[in-house]
Amino acid sequence: MRKIFKASMFAAAVLLAASPLAGCSDARIAKFQALGTPARVTCYSGGRVILDDFSTGKVLSESESDGIYFNSRTTGRLIETSADCVIDHMTAVPAGWTPVLP
């Protein structure tokens, strides 16, 4: 009887611990999987591409502004911007791609 109770409590604990994962959307899971992976960052101003580069790792958001920053795979330098940007995680460098740098 005691073994059954312990097994039931263990099963309940496992289910309780796993329940937050069951509620994750596929987008949330993909965002978690993309942590620390390189990304293509394309930024626009007035409908023109002003920055098109790849990061060496995670693209971070500024906590007190609308800006982002990342380490450029092209130059090795830190890039910071406050433009309208699209961040495409886990993408390969297209053949013939040329960076657009500030």
Residue frames relative to the residue before (quaternion, step in Angstrom):
aa qw qx qy qz dx dy dz
M 1.0000 0.0000 0.0000 0.0000 0.00 0.00 0.00
R 0.6688 0.5026 -0.2962 0.4609 3.56 0.93 -0.91
K 0.6308 0.5326 -0.3278 0.4594 3.61 1.06 -0.76
I 0.6384 0.5208 -0.3243 0.4648 3.57 0.99 -0.81
F 0.6446 0.5186 -0.3170 0.4636 3.59 0.97 -0.84
K 0.6610 0.4995 -0.3059 0.4690 3.61 0.93 -0.90
A 0.6544 0.5064 -0.3109 0.4677 3.58 0.96 -0.86
S 0.6477 0.5130 -0.3138 0.4679 3.58 1.00 -0.80
M 0.6570 0.5023 -0.3072 0.4708 3.58 0.96 -0.82
F 0.6351 0.5205 -0.3259 0.4684 3.58 1.02 -0.79
A 0.6555 0.5066 -0.3066 0.4687 3.59 0.93 -0.91
A 0.6487 0.5112 -0.3168 0.4664 3.59 0.97 -0.81
A 0.6488 0.5143 -0.3154 0.4638 3.59 0.99 -0.81
V 0.6414 0.5134 -0.3220 0.4705 3.59 0.98 -0.81
L 0.6662 0.4953 -0.3018 0.4689 3.59 0.91 -0.88
L 0.6495 0.5145 -0.3119 0.4649 3.56 0.98 -0.82
A 0.6700 0.4933 -0.2970 0.4686 3.59 0.96 -0.82
A 0.7139 0.4503 -0.2548 0.4718 3.61 1.02 -0.73
S 0.5158 0.6916 -0.4075 0.2993 3.61 1.14 -0.41
P 0.6309 0.5153 -0.3788 0.4393 3.69 0.91 -0.58
L 0.6334 0.5348 -0.3343 0.4482 3.60 1.07 -0.64
A 0.6238 0.5556 -0.3415 0.4307 3.57 1.07 -0.68
G 0.6921 0.4798 -0.2741 0.4644 3.59 1.12 -0.60
C 0.4995 0.6648 -0.4291 0.3527 3.59 1.23 -0.07
S 0.3843 -0.6908 0.5583 0.2516 3.52 -1.02 0.80
D 0.6441 -0.5153 0.3795 0.4191 3.56 -1.22 0.29
A 0.6086 0.5474 -0.3547 0.4518 3.60 1.12 -0.59
R 0.6545 0.5062 -0.3133 0.4660 3.59 0.97 -0.83
I 0.6427 0.5096 -0.3163 0.4766 3.58 1.01 -0.80
A 0.6510 0.5128 -0.3133 0.4638 3.60 0.96 -0.86
K 0.6368 0.5190 -0.3339 0.4623 3.59 1.00 -0.78
F 0.6396 0.5141 -0.3201 0.4735 3.58 1.00 -0.79
Q 0.6735 0.4969 -0.2956 0.4606 3.60 0.95 -0.87
A 0.6761 0.5099 -0.2890 0.4466 3.60 1.13 -0.62
L 0.4206 0.7262 -0.4643 0.2831 3.61 1.22 -0.19
G 0.8486 0.1570 -0.1366 0.4864 3.53 -0.83 1.04
T 0.5746 0.5863 -0.3921 0.4151 3.59 1.23 -0.04
P 0.5914 -0.5710 0.4219 0.3823 3.60 -1.13 0.54
A 0.0989 -0.7898 0.6041 0.0379 3.55 -1.20 0.58
R 0.4001 -0.6534 0.5738 0.2892 3.53 -1.25 0.44
V 0.1264 -0.7858 0.6044 0.0348 3.55 -0.82 1.05
T 0.0118 0.7836 -0.6185 0.0569 3.56 -0.64 1.18
C 0.0590 -0.8167 0.5737 -0.0173 3.58 -0.64 1.17
Y 0.2125 -0.7928 0.5683 0.0578 3.51 -1.11 0.87
S 0.0152 0.7473 -0.6641 -0.0170 3.52 -1.30 0.53
G 0.8356 0.0109 -0.0501 0.5470 3.56 -0.66 1.10
G 0.6857 -0.4924 0.2769 0.4591 3.58 1.10 0.65
R 0.6261 0.5195 -0.3280 0.4801 3.59 1.32 -0.01
V 0.4527 -0.6459 0.5330 0.3062 3.57 -1.11 0.66
I 0.1017 -0.8101 0.5764 0.0325 3.57 -0.70 1.11
L 0.7785 0.0928 -0.0594 0.6179 3.58 1.29 -0.28
D 0.1259 0.7493 -0.6429 0.0973 3.55 -0.93 0.96
D 0.2481 0.7669 -0.5322 0.2588 3.55 -0.23 1.30
F 0.3718 -0.6844 0.5717 0.2577 3.54 -1.34 0.11
S 0.3753 -0.7066 0.5524 0.2341 3.54 -1.10 0.73
T 0.4901 -0.6337 0.5019 0.3259 3.55 -1.26 0.37
G 0.7893 0.0279 0.0072 0.6133 3.56 1.26 -0.38
K 0.8412 -0.1828 0.1392 0.4895 3.53 -1.14 -0.65
V 0.3111 -0.6911 0.6219 0.1974 3.55 -1.18 0.76
L 0.1782 -0.8204 0.5400 0.0606 3.57 -0.67 1.12
S 0.3731 -0.7063 0.5604 0.2190 3.55 -1.24 0.59
E 0.4777 -0.6294 0.5285 0.3103 3.53 -1.16 0.67
S 0.4304 -0.7237 0.4747 0.2563 3.59 -0.87 0.86
E 0.7855 0.3160 -0.1656 0.5057 3.60 1.06 -0.63
S 0.7426 0.2722 -0.2222 0.5701 3.59 1.20 0.43
D 0.5813 -0.5771 0.4314 0.3780 3.55 -1.28 -0.14
G 0.4746 0.7139 -0.4062 0.3165 3.58 1.26 0.23
I 0.2420 -0.7223 0.6246 0.1720 3.50 -1.42 0.21
Y 0.0600 -0.7836 0.6140 0.0732 3.56 -1.28 0.26
F 0.0432 0.7834 -0.6158 0.0718 3.52 -1.20 0.67
N 0.4757 -0.6259 0.5278 0.3216 3.54 -1.31 0.29
S 0.3912 -0.7507 0.4918 0.2036 3.58 -0.68 1.15
R 0.3955 -0.7051 0.5396 0.2351 3.55 -0.89 0.96
T 0.6336 0.5556 -0.3196 0.4332 3.57 1.15 -0.63
T 0.8215 0.2381 -0.0902 0.5101 3.57 0.81 -1.04
G 0.4068 -0.7063 0.4798 0.3248 3.58 1.17 -0.52
R 0.5861 0.5841 -0.3599 0.4309 3.59 1.30 0.04
L 0.5425 -0.5746 0.4997 0.3548 3.52 -1.34 0.33
I 0.1183 -0.7744 0.6199 0.0453 3.58 -0.88 0.99
E 0.0367 -0.7738 0.6324 0.0005 3.57 -0.94 0.96
T 0.0851 0.7999 -0.5896 0.0731 3.57 -0.99 0.83
S 0.2246 -0.7504 0.6048 0.1439 3.54 -1.30 0.45
A 0.3851 0.7365 -0.4678 0.3006 3.58 1.14 0.57
D 0.5937 -0.4982 0.4626 0.4304 3.55 -1.36 -0.10
C 0.0205 0.8442 -0.5295 0.0805 3.57 -0.35 1.25
V 0.2326 -0.7040 0.6512 0.1618 3.50 -1.30 0.57
I 0.1291 -0.7838 0.6059 0.0443 3.56 -0.81 1.05
D 0.0888 -0.8050 0.5865 -0.0112 3.55 -0.51 1.25
H 0.2250 -0.8185 0.5203 0.0931 3.55 -0.24 1.32
M 0.8678 0.1488 -0.1128 0.4605 3.51 -1.33 0.54
T 0.4387 0.6707 -0.4801 0.3565 3.57 0.90 0.92
A 0.4464 -0.6843 0.5101 0.2689 3.55 -1.14 0.62
V 0.5501 -0.5781 0.4788 0.3660 3.55 -1.24 0.45
P 0.3943 -0.7350 0.4941 0.2452 3.61 -0.65 1.06
A 0.5785 -0.5709 0.4479 0.3726 3.57 -1.15 0.59
G 0.8265 0.2056 -0.1718 0.4950 3.56 -0.91 0.93
W 0.3899 0.7384 -0.4687 0.2883 3.59 1.27 0.14
T 0.1004 -0.7697 0.6288 0.0459 3.55 -1.07 0.83
P 0.4208 -0.7196 0.4802 0.2729 3.62 -0.73 0.94
V 0.2121 -0.7010 0.6596 0.1689 3.52 -1.31 0.50
L 0.0243 -0.8272 0.5594 -0.0472 3.55 -0.45 1.24
P 0.5614 -0.6135 0.4326 0.3482 3.58 -1.13 0.59
